[in-house]
Amino acid sequence: MTVHDPDLEPANLRPAASDPTEAGGILRIDLAAIEANWKMLAGMTVPVECAAVVKANAYGCGLEPVTRTLSRAGCRTFYVLNGLMPGSAPAFAADYLRPVINSTTELAEWDAFVAIKNWRGGAALHVDTGMNRLGITVEEAAAIAPRMQSENHGFTLLISHLACAEIPDHPMNDRQIRLFREIRLLYRGVPSSLANSSGIFLGGSAYCDLVRPGVALYGVNPTPGKKNPMRPVVDLKGRIIQVRPVNKGETVGYGAAFTAARTSRVAVVAVGYADGFLRSAGAARAKPAAEVIVAGKRCPIAGRVSMDLLAVDVTDLAEGAARRGDLASLIGDGISIDELAAGMGTIGYEVLTNLGQRYHRVYKGE
């Protein structure tokens, strides 16, 4: 006979905890900081319009609360960037969304829908200037340009995307800015957009008529190697569920990846890769382990991050400083998203968009 006991249900099947005391992790998202970041970027680029990119569930921060906040702050433009999926045109029209057209095939499908339904919502046209990912070619853009002579040409925005904006002196930046300037001449009268978060910091030559920051809104540094000009948005705490001694020479976790070089103590935190805390946070060849903050001090992760748990070496803390039920800081209190990302061998984008759904979420400033 099988007996179902909800208390024995695997943690990764449980919904996000409504009670913070029951949660393995507490994720605080500062909506006021998102608003402040948008206003700062909008102020930098006046009189150019400042849109907001809210793809991937607003970079893991929650689409609805983020768009509500930005809309109240004055943001008026949110585009659907990934193009037109086959048969999806009616859904765009139903919600009055403007797609970004990324190929001539998408354009043909959109034009057919517009002709049948007489829809006048418009669309953005994406021209590839060097990214070689999405967008029509420069040659296709030139061939399509004559339709600008029509009063109902249907384009409300012309866009391209910078490939290397976070590297200010990369020659691709100037190349793409110059090429996009030439294409804009073919589409006079249609607003244009090129600058993403890092592109804004390249200066006015990249601004065009509309800038579209994304990751900078959520606190990631758009100017790598320089001081982060953005306010932090995300604070993540993980709950310690056990503190245990480890004898010298014993190992911790899967693969025996951590060996205690001395008599040690580890704090086991109820956060793992099922919560988006990447397995790569552990030490690897030529890469030290990422750090977290316990009792106000930095402590390295010990061994591999597992599905629901991670272990932290708290040997250097005073006896009793780390206790069952305490919270360890995984992001915040001096550990930025960018620092954690570096400790995981990745970028802040991946850390943000992997923020799990099991955390107890708290929205500040809503």
BELVENJO-V153329 format. One record per pair of residues at least 12 apart in sequence whose C-alpha atoms are under 8 Angstrom apart, sorted by the first residue. I is the first residue (numbers start at 1). J is the second residue. D is the distance in whole Angstrom. If there is no record, write none. Layout:
i:I j:J d:D
i:I j:J d:D
This chain:
i:11 j:308 d:7
i:12 j:274 d:7
i:12 j:308 d:7
i:12 j:358 d:8
i:14 j:358 d:7
i:15 j:357 d:7
i:15 j:358 d:6
i:16 j:357 d:6
i:16 j:358 d:4
i:16 j:359 d:6
i:16 j:360 d:6
i:17 j:358 d:7
i:17 j:359 d:7
i:17 j:360 d:5
i:18 j:360 d:6
i:19 j:360 d:7
i:20 j:360 d:6
i:23 j:239 d:8
i:23 j:358 d:8
i:23 j:359 d:6
i:23 j:360 d:6
i:24 j:238 d:6
i:24 j:239 d:5
i:24 j:269 d:8
i:24 j:270 d:5
i:24 j:271 d:6
i:24 j:358 d:8
i:24 j:359 d:7
i:25 j:236 d:7
i:25 j:237 d:5
i:25 j:238 d:4
i:25 j:239 d:6
i:25 j:270 d:7
i:25 j:271 d:6
i:25 j:358 d:8
i:25 j:359 d:5
i:25 j:360 d:6
i:26 j:236 d:6
i:26 j:237 d:5
i:26 j:238 d:7
i:26 j:359 d:5
i:26 j:360 d:5
i:26 j:361 d:6
i:26 j:362 d:7
i:27 j:234 d:7
i:27 j:235 d:6
i:27 j:236 d:5
i:27 j:237 d:7
i:27 j:359 d:6
i:27 j:360 d:6
i:27 j:361 d:5
i:27 j:362 d:6
i:28 j:234 d:6
i:28 j:235 d:5
i:28 j:236 d:6
i:28 j:361 d:6
i:28 j:362 d:5
i:28 j:363 d:6
i:28 j:364 d:7
i:29 j:61 d:7
i:29 j:233 d:6
i:29 j:234 d:5
i:29 j:235 d:7
i:29 j:361 d:7
i:29 j:362 d:6
i:29 j:363 d:5
i:29 j:364 d:6
i:30 j:232 d:8
i:30 j:233 d:5
i:30 j:234 d:6
i:30 j:363 d:6
i:30 j:364 d:5
i:30 j:365 d:6
i:31 j:65 d:8
i:31 j:66 d:7
i:31 j:69 d:7
i:31 j:233 d:7
i:31 j:363 d:7
i:31 j:364 d:6
i:31 j:365 d:5
i:31 j:366 d:6
i:32 j:69 d:8
i:32 j:364 d:7
i:32 j:365 d:5
i:32 j:366 d:8
i:33 j:231 d:6
i:33 j:232 d:7
i:33 j:233 d:6
i:34 j:66 d:8
i:34 j:70 d:8
i:34 j:217 d:5
i:34 j:218 d:6
i:34 j:219 d:8
i:34 j:231 d:8
i:34 j:233 d:6
i:35 j:69 d:7
i:35 j:70 d:6
i:35 j:73 d:6
i:35 j:217 d:8
i:36 j:231 d:8
i:37 j:216 d:7
i:37 j:217 d:5
i:37 j:218 d:8
i:37 j:219 d:8
i:37 j:230 d:6
i:37 j:231 d:6
i:38 j:50 d:8
i:38 j:52 d:8
i:38 j:70 d:8
i:38 j:213 d:8
i:38 j:217 d:6
i:39 j:73 d:8
i:41 j:200 d:8
i:41 j:213 d:8
i:45 j:200 d:8
i:45 j:204 d:8
i:45 j:207 d:7
i:45 j:211 d:8
i:48 j:207 d:7
i:48 j:208 d:7
i:48 j:209 d:5
i:48 j:210 d:5
i:48 j:211 d:7
i:49 j:209 d:6
i:49 j:210 d:5
i:49 j:211 d:6
i:50 j:75 d:7
i:50 j:77 d:8
i:50 j:210 d:6
i:50 j:211 d:5
i:50 j:212 d:6
i:50 j:213 d:8
i:51 j:75 d:6
i:51 j:76 d:7
i:51 j:77 d:5
i:51 j:78 d:6
i:51 j:210 d:7
i:51 j:211 d:6
i:51 j:212 d:5
i:51 j:213 d:7
i:52 j:70 d:8
i:52 j:75 d:7
i:52 j:77 d:7
i:52 j:78 d:6
i:52 j:212 d:5
i:52 j:213 d:6
i:52 j:214 d:6
i:52 j:217 d:8
i:53 j:78 d:6
i:53 j:79 d:7
i:53 j:212 d:6
i:53 j:213 d:6
i:53 j:214 d:5
i:53 j:215 d:8
i:54 j:66 d:8
i:54 j:67 d:7
i:54 j:78 d:7
i:54 j:214 d:7
i:55 j:80 d:8
i:55 j:81 d:8
i:56 j:353 d:7
i:57 j:353 d:8
i:59 j:215 d:7
i:59 j:218 d:7
i:59 j:349 d:7
i:59 j:352 d:6
i:59 j:353 d:5
i:60 j:352 d:5
i:60 j:353 d:4
i:60 j:354 d:7
i:60 j:355 d:6
i:61 j:218 d:8
i:61 j:352 d:8
i:61 j:353 d:8
i:61 j:355 d:8
i:65 j:366 d:7
i:69 j:366 d:7
i:79 j:97 d:7
i:79 j:98 d:6
i:79 j:99 d:7
i:79 j:100 d:7
i:80 j:97 d:7
i:80 j:98 d:7
i:80 j:99 d:5
i:80 j:100 d:6
i:81 j:99 d:7
i:81 j:100 d:5
i:82 j:99 d:8
i:82 j:100 d:7
i:82 j:102 d:8
i:83 j:99 d:6
i:83 j:100 d:5
i:83 j:101 d:5
i:83 j:102 d:6
i:83 j:106 d:7
i:84 j:99 d:6
i:84 j:100 d:7
i:84 j:101 d:7
i:84 j:102 d:8
i:84 j:106 d:6
i:84 j:110 d:8
i:85 j:106 d:8
i:86 j:106 d:8
i:86 j:109 d:8
i:89 j:109 d:8
i:89 j:110 d:6
i:89 j:113 d:7
i:90 j:113 d:8
i:93 j:119 d:7
i:93 j:121 d:7
i:96 j:121 d:7
i:97 j:121 d:8
i:98 j:121 d:7
i:98 j:122 d:6
i:98 j:123 d:5
i:98 j:124 d:7
i:99 j:123 d:5
i:99 j:124 d:6
i:100 j:123 d:6
i:100 j:124 d:5
i:100 j:125 d:6
i:100 j:126 d:6
i:101 j:123 d:7
i:101 j:124 d:6
i:101 j:125 d:5
i:101 j:126 d:6
i:101 j:135 d:7
i:102 j:125 d:7
i:102 j:126 d:5
i:102 j:127 d:7
i:102 j:134 d:6
i:102 j:135 d:4
i:102 j:136 d:6
i:103 j:126 d:8
i:103 j:134 d:7
i:103 j:135 d:6
i:103 j:136 d:5
i:104 j:136 d:7
i:104 j:140 d:8
i:120 j:154 d:7
i:121 j:154 d:8
i:122 j:154 d:5
i:122 j:155 d:6
i:122 j:156 d:6
i:123 j:154 d:6
i:123 j:155 d:5
i:123 j:156 d:6
i:123 j:157 d:7
i:124 j:155 d:6
i:124 j:156 d:6
i:124 j:157 d:4
i:124 j:158 d:6
i:124 j:159 d:7
i:125 j:155 d:7
i:125 j:157 d:6
i:125 j:158 d:5
i:125 j:159 d:6
i:126 j:158 d:6
i:126 j:159 d:5
i:126 j:160 d:6
i:127 j:141 d:7
i:127 j:158 d:7
i:127 j:159 d:6
i:127 j:160 d:5
i:128 j:160 d:6
i:128 j:161 d:7
i:129 j:160 d:6
i:129 j:161 d:7
i:129 j:176 d:6
i:129 j:179 d:7
i:129 j:180 d:7
i:130 j:162 d:8
i:130 j:163 d:7
i:130 j:172 d:8
i:130 j:176 d:7
i:131 j:161 d:7
i:131 j:162 d:7
i:131 j:163 d:5
i:135 j:160 d:8
i:138 j:183 d:8
i:141 j:183 d:7
i:142 j:183 d:8
i:142 j:186 d:7
i:145 j:186 d:6
i:145 j:187 d:6
i:148 j:187 d:7
i:155 j:190 d:7
i:156 j:190 d:6
i:156 j:191 d:7
i:157 j:190 d:6
i:157 j:191 d:5
i:157 j:192 d:5
i:157 j:193 d:7
i:158 j:184 d:8
i:158 j:187 d:8
i:158 j:190 d:7
i:158 j:191 d:6
i:158 j:192 d:5
i:158 j:193 d:6
i:159 j:192 d:6
i:159 j:193 d:5
i:159 j:194 d:6
i:160 j:180 d:7
i:160 j:193 d:7
i:160 j:194 d:5
i:161 j:194 d:6
i:161 j:195 d:7
i:161 j:196 d:7
i:162 j:176 d:7
i:162 j:194 d:7
i:162 j:195 d:7
i:162 j:196 d:7
i:162 j:199 d:7
i:165 j:196 d:8
i:165 j:198 d:5
i:165 j:199 d:5
i:165 j:202 d:7
i:166 j:198 d:5
i:166 j:199 d:7
i:166 j:222 d:7
i:166 j:223 d:6
i:166 j:224 d:7
i:167 j:224 d:8
i:168 j:202 d:6
i:177 j:194 d:8
i:177 j:205 d:7
i:177 j:206 d:6
i:191 j:208 d:8
i:191 j:209 d:6
i:191 j:210 d:7
i:192 j:208 d:6
i:192 j:209 d:5
i:192 j:210 d:6
i:193 j:207 d:7
i:193 j:208 d:6
i:193 j:209 d:6
i:193 j:210 d:5
i:193 j:211 d:6
i:193 j:212 d:7
i:194 j:206 d:6
i:194 j:207 d:6
i:194 j:208 d:7
i:194 j:210 d:8
i:194 j:211 d:7
i:194 j:212 d:8
i:195 j:207 d:6
i:195 j:208 d:8
i:195 j:210 d:8
i:195 j:211 d:5
i:195 j:212 d:6
i:195 j:213 d:7
i:196 j:211 d:6
i:196 j:212 d:5
i:196 j:213 d:5
i:196 j:214 d:7
i:197 j:212 d:7
i:197 j:213 d:4
i:197 j:214 d:6
i:197 j:215 d:7
i:197 j:216 d:6
i:197 j:222 d:6
i:198 j:213 d:8
i:198 j:216 d:8
i:198 j:222 d:5
i:198 j:223 d:6
i:200 j:213 d:8
i:201 j:222 d:8
i:201 j:223 d:7
i:215 j:349 d:7
i:216 j:230 d:7
i:217 j:230 d:7
i:218 j:232 d:7
i:218 j:233 d:6
i:218 j:234 d:8
i:219 j:231 d:6
i:219 j:232 d:5
i:219 j:233 d:5
i:219 j:234 d:8
i:219 j:337 d:8
i:220 j:232 d:8
i:220 j:337 d:6
i:220 j:338 d:6
i:220 j:348 d:6
i:220 j:349 d:8
i:221 j:338 d:7
i:232 j:336 d:8
i:234 j:331 d:7
i:234 j:332 d:7
i:234 j:337 d:8
i:235 j:329 d:8
i:235 j:330 d:8
i:235 j:331 d:5
i:235 j:332 d:5
i:236 j:329 d:6
i:236 j:330 d:5
i:236 j:331 d:5
i:236 j:332 d:7
i:237 j:327 d:6
i:237 j:328 d:5
i:237 j:329 d:5
i:237 j:330 d:6
i:237 j:331 d:7
i:238 j:269 d:6
i:238 j:270 d:6
i:238 j:271 d:6
i:238 j:327 d:5
i:238 j:328 d:5
i:238 j:329 d:6
i:238 j:330 d:7
i:239 j:269 d:5
i:239 j:270 d:6
i:239 j:271 d:8
i:239 j:324 d:8
i:239 j:325 d:6
i:239 j:326 d:6
i:239 j:327 d:5
i:239 j:328 d:6
i:240 j:267 d:6
i:240 j:268 d:6
i:240 j:269 d:4
i:240 j:270 d:6
i:240 j:322 d:8
i:240 j:323 d:7
i:240 j:324 d:5
i:240 j:325 d:5
i:240 j:326 d:5
i:240 j:327 d:6
i:240 j:328 d:7
i:241 j:267 d:8
i:241 j:268 d:6
i:241 j:269 d:6
i:241 j:270 d:6
i:241 j:324 d:5
i:241 j:325 d:6
i:242 j:267 d:6
i:242 j:268 d:5
i:242 j:269 d:7
i:242 j:323 d:7
i:242 j:324 d:5
i:243 j:265 d:7
i:243 j:266 d:6
i:243 j:267 d:4
i:243 j:268 d:6
i:243 j:322 d:7
i:243 j:323 d:7
i:243 j:324 d:7
i:244 j:265 d:6
i:244 j:266 d:6
i:244 j:267 d:7
i:245 j:263 d:8
i:245 j:264 d:6
i:245 j:265 d:4
i:245 j:266 d:6
i:246 j:260 d:7
i:246 j:263 d:6
i:246 j:264 d:5
i:246 j:265 d:6
i:246 j:266 d:7
i:247 j:260 d:7
i:247 j:262 d:7
i:247 j:263 d:5
i:247 j:264 d:6
i:248 j:260 d:5
i:248 j:261 d:6
i:248 j:262 d:4
i:248 j:263 d:5
i:248 j:264 d:7
i:249 j:261 d:6
i:249 j:262 d:7
i:252 j:302 d:7
i:252 j:303 d:6
i:252 j:311 d:8
i:253 j:303 d:6
i:253 j:304 d:6
i:253 j:306 d:8
i:253 j:311 d:8
i:254 j:303 d:7
i:254 j:304 d:6
i:254 j:306 d:8
i:255 j:304 d:8
i:256 j:303 d:7
i:257 j:303 d:5
i:257 j:304 d:7
i:258 j:302 d:6
i:258 j:303 d:4
i:258 j:304 d:8
i:264 j:313 d:7
i:264 j:314 d:8
i:264 j:315 d:5
i:265 j:313 d:6
i:265 j:314 d:6
i:265 j:315 d:5
i:266 j:302 d:8
i:266 j:311 d:6
i:266 j:312 d:5
i:266 j:313 d:5
i:266 j:314 d:5
i:266 j:315 d:7
i:267 j:311 d:6
i:267 j:312 d:5
i:267 j:313 d:7
i:267 j:314 d:6
i:267 j:322 d:7
i:267 j:323 d:8
i:268 j:309 d:7
i:268 j:310 d:6
i:268 j:311 d:4
i:268 j:312 d:6
i:269 j:309 d:6
i:269 j:310 d:5
i:269 j:311 d:6
i:269 j:312 d:8
i:269 j:328 d:8
i:270 j:308 d:6
i:270 j:309 d:5
i:270 j:310 d:7
i:271 j:307 d:8
i:271 j:308 d:5
i:271 j:309 d:5
i:271 j:310 d:6
i:272 j:305 d:6
i:272 j:306 d:5
i:272 j:307 d:5
i:272 j:308 d:4
i:272 j:309 d:5
i:272 j:310 d:6
i:273 j:305 d:7
i:273 j:306 d:6
i:273 j:307 d:5
i:273 j:308 d:7
i:273 j:309 d:8
i:274 j:307 d:5
i:274 j:308 d:6
i:274 j:356 d:7
i:275 j:307 d:8
i:275 j:308 d:7
i:275 j:354 d:7
i:275 j:355 d:6
i:275 j:356 d:4
i:275 j:357 d:7
i:275 j:358 d:7
i:275 j:359 d:8
i:276 j:351 d:7
i:276 j:354 d:5
i:276 j:355 d:5
i:276 j:356 d:5
i:277 j:305 d:8
i:277 j:351 d:7
i:277 j:354 d:8
i:277 j:355 d:7
i:278 j:305 d:7
i:278 j:344 d:7
i:278 j:351 d:8
i:279 j:304 d:6
i:279 j:305 d:5
i:279 j:306 d:7
i:279 j:344 d:8
i:280 j:304 d:8
i:280 j:305 d:8
i:280 j:343 d:8
i:280 j:344 d:5
i:280 j:345 d:7
i:281 j:301 d:7
i:281 j:304 d:8
i:281 j:305 d:7
i:281 j:340 d:8
i:281 j:343 d:6
i:281 j:344 d:4
i:281 j:345 d:8
i:282 j:301 d:6
i:282 j:302 d:7
i:282 j:303 d:6
i:282 j:304 d:5
i:282 j:305 d:6
i:282 j:344 d:7
i:283 j:301 d:8
i:283 j:302 d:8
i:283 j:303 d:7
i:283 j:304 d:8
i:287 j:343 d:8
i:288 j:343 d:7
i:289 j:301 d:6
i:289 j:302 d:7
i:289 j:343 d:6
i:289 j:344 d:8
i:290 j:340 d:6
i:290 j:343 d:4
i:290 j:344 d:7
i:291 j:330 d:8
i:291 j:340 d:8
i:291 j:343 d:7
i:292 j:312 d:8
i:292 j:328 d:7
i:292 j:329 d:6
i:292 j:330 d:5
i:292 j:331 d:8
i:292 j:335 d:7
i:293 j:328 d:6
i:293 j:329 d:5
i:293 j:330 d:7
i:293 j:333 d:8
i:293 j:335 d:8
i:294 j:314 d:8
i:294 j:322 d:7
i:294 j:327 d:7
i:294 j:328 d:5
i:294 j:329 d:7
i:295 j:317 d:8
i:295 j:321 d:6
i:295 j:322 d:6
i:295 j:328 d:7
i:297 j:317 d:8
i:299 j:312 d:6
i:299 j:313 d:6
i:299 j:314 d:6
i:300 j:312 d:6
i:300 j:313 d:6
i:300 j:314 d:8
i:301 j:313 d:6
i:337 j:351 d:7
i:337 j:352 d:8
